[in-house]
Amino acid sequence: MTDPIDRLILRWKEDPHSTYSTWFLWTERLKNFRSIRRGIAQVVKDIEAGSFGNAYRGSSLETVVGSIAEQRQIFRGADHAFLWKPKLRIPDIYEHAQNQRAFARLLHTCNCCDSEEQIIEAIRHIDSIGIKGLGPAVANLLYFIHPTLVPPFNTAIVNGYNALTGAKVKLGRWDHYLAMRQGVVALNTRHRKLFSNDLGAVAGLLFDIGSGRYSAPPIDGVRETELAWQEDLDRIREETAAQRKVRVSAADNDQTHTEVQGWLRDLGKALGFSVWVATNDRSRAYEGGQLSDGCLATLPIPLANSPGADAVKLIDVIWLDSETGNAIAAFEVEHTTSIYSGIVRLLDLAYGSELKTCEGLFLVAPDGRENDVRQQIKRPAFFKIEELNFRYLPYGELRNQRDAIVRFGSGLKPMLAISKVLGG
């Protein structure tokens, strides 16, 4: 392969520490798309209803942007652009009602349209209004609506794009973002076999170049310069080979998540419940079979037809009454992943069905993550959680008590006994 960019892409995809491995292939990234889209729709709804308020803190926008910023592999600090700067009075969408409504129209238009032309027109319109402090950082929201049409945006991605192409894209300007977007789409098209239809992949490469992990291939055509760059690329390959242990560790983390799901699956079956396993985890290997062995193949009709059904299907484990099909308990395993998205999926289950049969909503996490769980529960956006039976279930209690629960337990009572109430 003679194309230096192709060589770079292949090396980057082999790297267990690249954004391709740690973020783009990350299962939780895909789970976040639906919850973020629902969050964006809520922002629009709040603004249209006049209930958004005049502050970022505690708003529905903080919730959705926070969910993006939690994907720290590439979006760390994504919330900075939306934080209120009182001395500069930016971004001017909190105290200026007309600007706020224009922002909502941008989000609504992009959430409802499906064409490149409509998206670009909506961006050009918001740019023409000249809202102070509201710039291309908004593209990070739009990416989760249209990942094949809108690339993410931050300083590292811009720096990486400029280094790779020789462009001079500037931060903070929508016209520069649109020019970069056109170049990113062209780059992705030229190397489509190595990238993806999802522009997150090419954005991840640009991020890793812009943040200094990789050097861009030389664009001057000088042989000596290209050889020096190739040597640097080889050095990264050697480092990658030495870091295989980290990849094994990451696989161990994933296995632990699967193992805990397996414990919950087996406990549910032993206690007489029907069990649902998340659709994207069903084929995972577990104890010589698949994680979904002996579990429901489809959700009962009331749940399958509920407004939040698409999110409910991604809940790690659900226990259901074997006769009625009503959800009795739901479990989100938060090994190292974003706790926020798990809470949103459980809320979709709790509020998406009129039956309101769920007796326990469990956030299952390592013993050391209790504080993380409680901090998420305290978010203003989740103030209604105290109305529900949200509970923290530590790994240690589950590990130590599961055999006794299988032998002597009945119903949900033993799970309530080994977990802790959240909220309230």
Number of C-alpha atoms within 10 A of each C-alpha: 6 6 8 16 16 16 14 17 17 13 17 25 17 14 21 19 19 21 24 24 17 19 21 21 12 14 14 15 16 14 17 21 20 18 24 22 19 16 21 25 18 16 24 23 16 17 19 14 9 12 11 20 16 15 14 17 16 15 18 24 22 21 23 24 23 18 23 24 18 19 20 14 18 25 20 14 15 23 20 12 19 22 14 19 13 8 6 10 13 18 22 21 24 18 14 12 15 13 20 22 16 17 19 21 18 20 22 17 15 23 19 12 13 13 11 13 10 14 22 14 14 17 23 15 14 18 17 10 10 13 19 14 18 21 21 23 23 20 19 21 24 22 21 23 23 22 18 15 19 25 27 25 24 22 15 19 24 26 23 25 27 19 19 18 16 13 15 13 17 15 16 16 14 22 16 16 22 18 12 23 19 15 15 20 18 12 16 20 14 12 14 13 10 14 22 14 15 17 22 23 22 27 27 25 25 25 28 24 23 23 17 13 14 21 18 23 22 21 13 9 9 9 10 10 13 16 13 13 18 18 11 13 20 13 11 17 16 10 12 20 12 10 14 14 12 13 16 12 11 14 12 12 14 14 15 14 19 21 16 21 24 20 14 24 25 19 21 24 17 16 17 15 24 22 28 27 28 19 17 14 18 18 14 12 15 16 8 6 10 14 22 22 16 13 19 14 13 12 20 15 10 15 22 15 13 16 14 23 18 17 24 26 21 20 27 27 27 29 28 25 16 13 8 8 17 21 28 19 23 26 25 25 25 20 18 12 17 20 24 22 25 26 24 22 27 25 20 20 27 24 14 20 20 11 12 14 15 19 16 24 25 28 24 28 25 16 13 11 17 16 10 13 21 15 10 15 22 15 16 15 17 18 13 12 19 14 9 19 18 24 22 24 26 21 18 13 15 20 11 11 13 19 13 10 18 16 10 10 16 14 15 16 11 16 22 17 10 17 20 16 16 19 17 13
